[in-house]
């Protein structure tokens, strides 16, 4: 699926257009007024009138059965997925192409590299992240942060051989790690 910028006219390359009866021979000449062309946006379908040049939807052969089609601002006025279809059943096999039409700022950020996505976390966004203790070793980033915080600000015990972290009830063990000290190096094993 190709990305296009909303409300900006552009030219796309389509094809190859091939002979309907052998599916191999490139179509280098076509009768434009016999082609049924349409653009489908969501559940709606709008016909497109192809023109040779100087019109709204210029359709010109490039090489080897590939054709360029000018899409107008009106063709690209709706953000979201769209499908372009062209057919002339007794001349060439149907040709279609899917596009994702992106708002200008998103397109410029993702494709053009000339802008940045404008996103933000809601003022209370992080307040809505669960801080509940994971049941064992962390399995995702949220749990890793929670376990790190719990290690320093909730109950934990360390003996000569073990480091344990506890649930909020201060009695259920969440994680256990082997610890050792040979007089030169202190070692803390992986949690289990």
C-alpha positions as a printed Julia matrix, in Angstrom:
192×3 Matrix{Float64}:
   0.0     0.0     0.0
   1.4     3.34   -1.03
   1.13    6.5     1.06
  -0.29    9.71   -0.42
  -0.71   13.19    1.04
  -4.27   14.39    1.62
  -5.49   17.34   -0.48
  -2.36   17.42   -2.67
  -2.57   16.5    -6.36
  -0.01   13.88   -7.36
   0.87   11.51  -10.17
   1.09    7.75   -9.53
   2.55    4.97  -11.65
   0.19    2.07  -12.33
   0.56   -1.28  -14.01
   1.61   -3.24  -15.75
  -1.44   -3.19  -17.99
  -1.4    -6.47  -19.93
  -3.46   -8.01  -22.74
  -6.56   -9.73  -21.32
  -6.24  -12.93  -23.38
  -2.57  -13.79  -22.75
  -1.85  -11.89  -19.46
   1.64  -11.14  -20.78
   1.65   -8.62  -23.63
   2.04   -5.05  -22.31
  -0.67   -2.58  -23.34
   1.09    0.49  -24.68
  -1.97    2.07  -26.33
  -5.43    2.3   -24.82
  -8.7     4.02  -25.72
  -9.24    6.18  -22.64
 -13.01    6.69  -22.98
 -13.53    2.91  -22.92
 -11.76    2.44  -19.57
 -13.9     2.29  -16.44
 -11.86    4.05  -13.77
 -12.94    4.68  -10.2
 -11.65    5.54   -6.78
 -13.21    3.85   -3.75
 -13.0     5.62   -0.39
 -14.52    3.71    2.47
 -17.9     2.45    1.23
 -18.25    4.99   -1.59
 -17.13    4.66   -5.21
 -16.55    7.64   -7.5
 -15.94    7.37  -11.23
 -12.88    9.02  -12.77
 -12.85   10.39  -16.33
  -9.41    9.76  -17.81
  -7.87   12.41  -20.09
  -4.85   12.3   -22.4
  -3.47   15.67  -21.23
  -4.64   18.97  -19.87
  -7.53   17.45  -17.91
  -8.1    16.56  -14.3
  -6.98   12.92  -14.47
  -4.29   12.73  -17.14
  -3.47    9.12  -18.03
  -0.26    8.67  -20.04
   1.76    5.61  -21.11
   5.26    5.6   -19.6
   6.85    2.34  -20.83
   6.22   -1.42  -21.09
   2.55   -1.24  -20.09
   3.08    1.11  -17.14
   0.9     4.22  -17.13
   0.95    7.38  -15.04
  -2.27    8.79  -13.64
  -2.72   12.26  -12.23
  -4.84   12.26   -9.08
  -6.5    15.55   -8.18
  -7.04   17.23   -4.83
 -10.66   16.05   -5.07
  -9.52   12.44   -5.54
  -7.4    12.73   -2.38
  -9.67   14.81   -0.14
 -10.42   12.05    2.37
  -7.86   10.61    4.79
  -7.87    6.83    5.07
  -7.65    3.88    2.74
  -8.7     4.1    -0.87
  -8.55    1.81   -3.89
  -8.05    2.92   -7.47
  -9.52    0.55  -10.1
  -9.22    0.54  -13.89
 -10.8    -1.96  -16.26
 -11.63   -2.56  -19.9
 -12.48   -6.25  -19.83
 -11.95   -7.04  -23.51
  -8.64   -5.13  -23.71
  -6.6    -5.59  -20.49
  -6.77   -7.44  -17.18
  -8.17   -5.34  -14.31
  -5.62   -3.11  -12.58
  -6.02   -1.78   -9.06
  -3.83   -0.13   -6.48
  -4.43    0.49   -2.77
  -3.38    3.74   -1.12
  -3.4     5.19    2.37
  -4.19    8.91    2.24
  -2.55   10.65    5.19
  -3.21   14.11    6.63
  -0.5    16.54    5.51
   1.32   16.81    8.82
   1.42   13.02    9.26
   2.64   12.51    5.68
   5.34   15.17    6.08
   6.48   13.5     9.32
   6.48    9.89    8.14
   7.39   10.19    4.45
   8.83   13.61    3.77
  10.85   13.91    6.96
  10.11   17.62    7.0
   7.9    17.65   10.1
   7.45   15.86   13.41
   4.38   13.95   14.53
   2.45   16.1    16.95
   1.54   13.7    19.72
   1.26   14.07   23.45
   0.3    12.08   26.49
  -2.79   13.4    28.19
  -2.11   15.4    31.34
  -3.19   12.42   33.45
  -1.95    9.79   30.97
   0.79    8.37   33.16
  -1.49    8.5    36.19
  -3.64    5.9    34.46
  -0.8     3.35   34.14
  -1.27    0.52   36.59
   1.31    0.36   39.36
   0.14   -3.03   40.58
   2.97   -5.37   41.42
   3.73   -8.02   38.81
   3.34  -11.6    40.01
   6.97  -12.63   39.57
   9.7   -11.4    37.25
   8.68   -8.43   35.06
   7.4    -9.34   31.6
   7.08   -5.88   30.02
   8.39   -2.34   30.38
   5.63   -1.18   32.74
   6.34   -4.09   35.09
  10.1    -3.4    34.93
   9.58    0.18   36.09
   7.19   -0.92   38.84
   9.63   -3.6    40.08
  12.51   -1.14   40.12
  10.45    1.33   42.18
   9.25   -1.44   44.5
  12.85   -2.63   45.04
  13.77    0.72   46.59
  10.51    1.94   48.16
   8.6    -1.19   49.22
   9.6    -4.05   51.5
  12.66   -6.06   50.47
  15.02   -8.18   52.54
  18.59   -9.27   51.96
  20.34  -12.04   53.8
  23.84  -13.35   53.17
  22.44  -15.54   50.36
  19.15  -14.01   49.11
  17.42  -10.77   48.12
  13.62  -10.94   48.28
  10.97   -8.41   47.22
   7.47   -8.55   48.67
   3.87   -7.86   47.7
   1.92   -5.02   49.29
   0.88   -7.3    52.17
   4.59   -7.48   53.19
   4.48  -11.27   53.44
   4.05  -12.75   49.92
   7.41  -13.0    48.14
   7.34  -11.64   44.57
  10.94  -12.28   43.53
  14.03  -13.97   44.93
  17.62  -13.41   43.86
  20.77  -15.2    44.96
  23.44  -12.92   46.41
  27.04  -13.61   47.35
  30.11  -11.74   48.5
  33.61  -13.23   48.25
  35.25  -10.26   49.96
  36.23   -8.62   46.65
  33.06   -8.84   44.54
  29.4    -8.69   45.46
  27.19  -10.67   43.06
  23.43  -10.46   42.63
  21.85  -13.2    40.47
  18.84  -12.99   38.2
  15.42  -12.81   39.82
  13.1   -15.78   39.86
